[in-house]
């Protein structure tokens, strides 16, 4: 899912829409409760979605490292156990 779609769903979770070439100006709303979000609102939501993805990736990496530490193995050893190269 691209960032425009994620941002719109973040702002208007029940909306249904279509667009062309990742271009805000081409959005056609099929279902929309209330006002359509502005380009500025969507741009801000895109930045928030990106920040959320970074935070989620960092959290997963921290949890993964904590589990490896708890198990007393390295990432390379875990890969070997899981059949990785």
PyMOL commands that set and color helices and strands:
alter all, ss='L'
color gray80, all
select helices_A, chain A and resi 3-11+24-26+39-71+75-81
alter helices_A, ss='H'
color red, helices_A
select strands_A, chain A and resi 16-18+28-31
alter strands_A, ss='S'
color yellow, strands_A
deselect
rebuild
show_as cartoon
